[in-house]
Amino acid sequence: MTITKLDQLFDVLKKKAKKRLVAAYANDDHTIEAVSMAVDMGIIDATLVGDEETIKKVCASHNIDPSKFRIVQENDEMKAAAKAVELINNGEGDVLMKGLVSTDKYMRAILNKEKGLLPPKAVLSHVTVVQVPTYHKLLVVGDVAIIPAPDLNQKVAITNYLIKTAHSLGIEKPKVAILAATELVSPAMQACVDAALISKMGDRGQIKGAFIDGPLALDVALEKESAEIKKLTGQVAGDADCILFPNIESGNVFFKACTKLAKGELGAMVMGAKVPCVLTSRGDSVQSKMYSIALEANAAN
């Protein structure tokens, strides 16, 4: 089944074995509400690491039964993040989720060389699945949150994460657009050079499981009319499933424009660690957190 809407993830997951989620410093309403809804749907079992008194107060204010969770007491956010990672490493969870802990402390726990979740030489990257009312299918994009200026090797890793995520959504051979400011190969623009190299790697089978084309500007990647006017052919132009951004600024602006201006919905996760990790903003909606939980549960082994 090809997943074309984010809410279809829930139906798919109901047919799979439940995953075990561990939430780091789960002291906030949105995290607890989202995790509670996912537990009620039967798609996860959940451990909340945080201040037990605070968690129970939040549960009481939303008429949530706290007994549906395993609660691990830790009232310090850095220690709570470290404890959540420890539980994953001990085999007590399949996926990790960020609660009220700040992003830098959450990432610090994941990246800890001795006790973290990063395999040797792995590239950690953020993958977002965006549902925009004005586009005819889901878009898998990266990196919008972790790697400021990815080099060629990092871009290859991100491309593989995008492809893997698209496969988990049932897209057999996703169409990957390697973005730049122009579809012309300009040696003066590093984004164009990297895009051309990655595209050729796809042609030669060094990156498998997708149609890859680049450099492509955003208009020709997403709109058939623009691609036709500029006489671009191929599988990707005008119909991309995935977008690799040249840097974090372009990716971050794109995904926030999708949600804030185009009323899009999203699910997001960090890939490259031992398990998928939810990394949403502390201010993200319950719905976005729900989609992120579903996305990583679907992607987890």
N, C-alpha and C positions, 0 to 999 in steps of 0.2 A: 504494500500500500504506500503510495506517495502522499506525504503529508503536505497539504497546501495551505492549511490554516493552523495557527498555533494551538487552538483548543482541541484539535484532533489528536494531539499528543496524549491527552488524558485517556481517550478511548483505546489507543494503542497500548498504553502502559497497564491498563486494567487487565489485559490479556497476558501480561508478563509477570514474572516473580517480583515481589516487592524489593526495592532497594532500601538500604539502611542509610539514613541521612544523619550527619552530625553538624549542628549549627553552632558556630563560634560566637560567644557572647550574645546569646539570643535574648536580650533584655527588652527588645522593642516590639511595639504593637504589630507592625507590618510583617516582620519575620515570623512572629508567633502565629499570627492569623494565617499567613500563607502556608506555613508548615502544618498547622491544624487542618486546613482544608485539604492538603495533600494526603494527610493521614486518613481523614474521613473518606476520601476517594478510594483509599485502599492501594495507593501507588507507592507509599513509603512507610517505613517505621522510623521514628525520629528520636534522637538524643539532643537535648538542649543543654549546652554548656553556658552557664552564666550564674547570676545571683538568683537563688531559688525563691527568695521572698519577692523580688521584683517580678520574676516570671509568673508567680502565682497571682500577684496583684493584677498583672496584665490579663491573665486568663480570666480572672473573676470579672474584670471590667467588660470583657467580650463574651461572657457566658461560655467559656471554653473549659472543658474538664482537663485539668493538668495531669491526671493519671494516665492520659493517652500517650504522654511523653515519658521518656527516661530523662530525669533532670540531674545534671552533674554540677555540684556547687563550685563556683569560682567567681568572685566578685571583682577581680582585676581583669581588665580587657586583654592585656598582653598575655597574661597567664591563661586566660580562657581560650585564646586563639591557639596557644601552644598545647593546651590540654586537648582541644578538639583534634589537632593534628596527631597528637599521641594516640588518641583513640582510633584514628584511621590506620596508623601504622601498626597498631595492635590487632588489626583485623576486626574491629568493632563497628566499622562503617564502610560503605561503598562510595559515598559522595560527601563532599564538604560544602558548607554554606556559610557565607559571611552574614553575621547579624549586625549588631550595633558597633562592633569593633571598627576602628578606622582602617581604611584600605592599606596604609603603609604597615600597620601592625599585623594585619591579616596576611599580607604578602611576606612580611618578615618571618612569620611562623612557617609558611609554606616553603620559603627559600632557605631556611636554616640548614647549614651544611651537614650538621650532625643529626638533627632530629626532624628535619623537614620532609617534604614530599617530592622533591625534585630529583629524578634520576640523573646520573652523571651525563654531562654534555647535552642535556635536554634543553629545549627552548620553550620557555613559558610564554603563552600568548592568549589573548582574549578573543573569543569568537562570539559574535552576536547574530541572532536570527531575528530579522525585522519583518514585520507584517505591516505594509502600508496600503491604505485603501485605494491608492491610485496606481498600484502595480499589481500585475495579474498573478503573482505567486510570491512565495517567501524569498527573502534575500538573506544569504549567509555572508557576513562581512567581517573583516578584521584587518589590522588590529586597531581598536579604538581606545584602548585604555592602559596598555602595559609597556609596549616597546616604542619609545619616542621616534627613533629614526632607524628602522630595521635595515640591516645590510642584506646583501644578496642571499647569504645562507639563511638568515632569519626569515626573509621573504619566502624562500622555498619551504621552510618549516611551516610558516603560516598558511601557505597555499595548500600544503598537505592536510593541515587541520581543517581548513574550509571544506576540502573534498571529503574528508572523513565525516564531518558533521552533516554534509549534504547526503552522503550515503546513508547515515543513520535516519534521515528523514525520508528514505525510500527513493531518492533521486539516483538512478542507476549510473548515469554518466553526466554529472553536473557541468554547466557551462561557466567557466571561470574567467572573469575580466580582470586583467592586471592594469590598474588605473594609473593614468598620468594626466597632465594638462592638455595633451594632444594625442591623437592617434598616429601622428607621424613619428618616425624614429629619429629623434634628435640627439646626436652624440653629446650635445652640451647639457642635456638634462639627464641626470642619473636615473630618475624614475623611468624614463623611456628606455635607457640602456638595460636596466634590470628587467623591465617588462619584456623586452625583446628576447633576452636570454632565457627567462622562465618560460615564455611561450615556445621557444625552440626546444627546451628541455621536455616540454609536454609532447611536442611532435616526435621527439626521438625516444619517447618511452621512459625517460629518466624520472618523470613525474607521471604516475599512472592514475587511471580511473576517471578522467575528466577531459573535456574539451577546454583548451586554454588558449587565450588570445590576448595580446597586448603589444605595445601600449594601446589603450583605449581611453578616450575621454568619457566622462560620465554620461553625456547625452547619447553617444553612440553605443554605449554598453547597455543602456536600458530602454532606448526608444528606437523601434524599427524604422520609423520615418526618418530620423536623423541619420541612421546607418545607411539607408537607401540614398538619401540626398548626397551623402559623402562617398557613395559607391563602395561601401565596406561590405564584404561578403564573409562567409564562414558561419560556423555554428553558434558563436557567442554573441556577435554584434546584434544589439537590439533585443536580446532575450537572455541576459545573464542570470544565473542562479547564485553566483558568488562574486564578491568583489574584494580584491586585495588592494588596500590603500597604500600609497607610497610613504605616508608618515602618520603619526598619531593625530596631528592637527586636522588633516583632511578627514580622517576616519571619525574623529570625535564630533566634528561639526556636522558631518553627514548624519550620524545616528541621532544626534540631538535635534537636528532639523526634522528628521522623520517623526520623532515622537512629539516635539513641541509645536511644530507648524503643520505637519501632515496628519496628526492624530494617529500615529502608528503605535503598534504594540511590539514588545520585544521580549526575548528570552536571551540570557547571556551566561557564558561560563568560561572558565580558564582551562586551557588544555596544555598538555605537556607534563603535568604532574602525574603522580602515581594513580590518582583518581580525578574525575572531573570536579571542578570547584566553582560554586556559584560566586560571582563577583558582581553584585548590583550596587547601586548607590544607596546610601542609608535613607535617602529621600524617595527612592523608587516606590511605585505603587504596589499594593498587595498582588494585583494581577500580574505585574511584571515579575515579581518574585515567584509567583506560582508557575508562570511559564518557564522561568529559569530552572526551578526545581524539576519540572517535567522534562526539560531539555537535557539536563545532565543525567537524570535517571534513565532516560532513553539511550544516552550515549555510554553509560557505564557498562563495563563488562559483567 
